[in-house]
Amino acid sequence: MVQRIGSFRRKSRGKLTKHFRGRGKVSLTKYFQKFSPGDKVVLDAEPAVHKGMYFPRFHGRNGVVVSQIGRCYNVKITDISKEKTLIVHPVHLKRSQ
């Protein structure tokens, strides 16, 4: 079998970069935001924080918070027709309307 070339953030330059006006320190309110089970969220990666980041393929997907695991949240999404659960830090989540 062939060894995989590259890492987690390979080919994600456009997806995982901030707009030049949005650069700087991460907002603490975004870092410590709380969610409860059943809340609808959007996966929105914060490129400055690598901890608790999901795989870039799921960027922009909608999901539902299932539970809290330590500081992170268990988020259920649908990938094509499969149900998948991701463990995501709250800095990478945004409330869905």
TORTIDO-927749 format. One record per atom (N, C-alpha, C): residue in three letters; x, y, z. Coordinates in steps of 0.1 Angstrom, whole numbers, plus 5000, padded with zeros to 4 digits. Atoms other than C-alpha are relative to their C-alpha. Example, Ala and Ser with C-alpha at 12.3 -4.5 7.8 and 13.67 -1.06 7.14 Angstrom:
// TORTIDO-927749
ALA500949885000;ALA512349555078;ALA500950125000;SER499149895000;SER513749895071;SER499250115008;
END
This chain:
// TORTIDO-927749
MET500849885000;MET500050005000;MET500950125000;VAL499349885001;VAL501250354992;VAL499850095012;GLN500049924988;GLN502150585021;GLN499350144996;ARG500749875003;ARG499950905023;ARG501050115001;ILE499249895000;ILE501751215014;ILE499250125005;GLY500749884995;GLY500951535033;GLY499549985013;SER500550004987;SER499351625065;SER498650045001;PHE501449974997;PHE496051725080;PHE499650134993;ARG500449885006;ARG496052075065;ARG500550024986;ARG499550005013;ARG497351985031;ARG498950044990;LYS500949955010;LYS495652165001;LYS498850085006;SER501149934994;SER493552385024;SER500450155003;ARG499549864999;ARG495252725019;ARG498850105000;GLY501149915001;GLY492052905009;GLY499049985011;LYS501050034990;LYS489852725034;LYS500450045014;LEU499549974987;LEU491952775064;LEU500850135001;THR499349874999;THR493053135060;THR498950115004;LYS500949894996;LYS491453445076;LYS500150124990;HIS500049875007;HIS490553765058;HIS501050095007;PHE498949924994;PHE493254025064;PHE499550095011;ARG500649924990;ARG490854235085;ARG499649925012;GLY500450084989;GLY489953945107;GLY501149945008;ARG498950054993;ARG493453865118;ARG500250065014;GLY499749954987;GLY494753905153;GLY499649905011;LYS500350094989;LYS493853765187;LYS498649944999;VAL501350075000;VAL490953515190;VAL499250065011;SER500949954990;SER487953655208;SER499749905011;LEU500350104988;LEU487453505243;LEU498649965000;THR501450045000;THR483753505239;THR499749894990;LYS500150115010;LYS484053285208;LYS500749885006;TYR499350124995;TYR486553065226;TYR499349935011;PHE500650064989;PHE484453005257;PHE498550004998;GLN501450005002;GLN480953005241;GLN499449865004;LYS500650124995;LYS478552745255;LYS498949954990;PHE501150065008;PHE476152505236;PHE499449905009;SER500750104993;SER473552275249;SER499649894990;PRO500450115009;PRO472551935234;PRO498750044992;GLY501249975009;GLY470151985204;GLY500250134993;ASP499749875007;ASP471652325194;ASP500549974985;LYS499550025014;LYS472152355156;LYS501250104998;VAL498849925001;VAL475652475147;VAL500549984986;VAL499350005013;VAL477752545116;VAL501549985003;LEU498650024998;LEU481352415114;LEU500850114993;ASP499349885005;ASP483452735109;ASP501450005006;ALA498750014994;ALA487152675114;ALA500750135004;GLU499249884996;GLU489252925133;GLU501549964998;PRO498750055004;PRO492652885116;PRO501150025011;ALA499049974991;ALA494653035145;ALA500149905011;VAL500150104990;VAL493552755169;VAL500049864993;HIS499950145007;HIS494752405158;HIS499349905009;LYS500650104991;LYS493452225189;LYS498549994998;GLY501450025001;GLY490052065185;GLY499450034986;MET500549975013;MET489852135148;MET499649874993;TYR500550125007;TYR487851895126;TYR500849994986;PHE499350015013;PHE489051765092;PHE499450104990;PRO500449895008;PRO488852045066;PRO498949974990;ARG501050045009;ARG486551845044;ARG498650045005;PHE501349974994;PHE483651925068;PHE499750145002;HIS500149854998;HIS484152305066;HIS498750054994;GLY501249945004;GLY480852485064;GLY498849915001;ARG501150094998;ARG478652185072;ARG499250045012;ASN500949984989;ASN475652205095;ASN500049885008;GLY500150114991;GLY475351985125;GLY499250035012;VAL500849984988;VAL473651925158;VAL500949955012;VAL499250034988;VAL475351925192;VAL499449885007;VAL500550114993;VAL474951585209;VAL500350005014;SER499650004986;SER476951615241;SER501350085001;GLN498849934998;GLN479851785257;GLN501049905005;ILE498950094996;ILE483251605261;ILE501150095005;GLY499049914995;GLY485551805284;GLY499750144995;ARG500249865006;ARG485952145267;ARG499350004986;CYS500550015014;CYS484852015233;CYS498649955000;TYR501450055002;TYR481451915219;TYR500049894989;ASN500250115009;ASN480351605201;ASN498950054990;VAL500949945010;VAL478651725169;VAL499749894989;LYS500450105010;LYS476651495146;LYS499750074987;ILE500249945013;ILE476751575109;ILE499649884990;THR500250105010;THR475651395077;THR500950024989;ASP499049995011;ASP478351325051;ASP499449914989;ILE500750065011;ILE476551235019;ILE498849925006;SER501150074994;SER474250965034;SER500349945014;LYS499650064988;LYS476250865065;LYS499950105011;GLU500049924988;GLU475850995100;GLU501449995006;LYS498750004994;LYS479151105115;LYS500150095012;THR499949914988;THR480151245149;THR501550055000;LEU498749934999;LEU483051495153;LEU500150065013;ILE499749944987;ILE484651615184;ILE500750144997;VAL499649875005;VAL485051995179;VAL500150105012;HIS499949904989;HIS486252275202;HIS499050124996;PRO501049895002;PRO483752565206;PRO500450114991;VAL499649895009;VAL485952815188;VAL499849974986;HIS500250045014;HIS485352625156;HIS498549994996;LEU501450025002;LEU481552635160;LEU499350144999;LYS500749885001;LYS479052905151;LYS498549965000;ARG501450034999;ARG475352905160;ARG499350024987;SER500850005012;SER472952835132;SER498650065002;GLN501349934998;GLN469753045127;GLN498949914995;
END
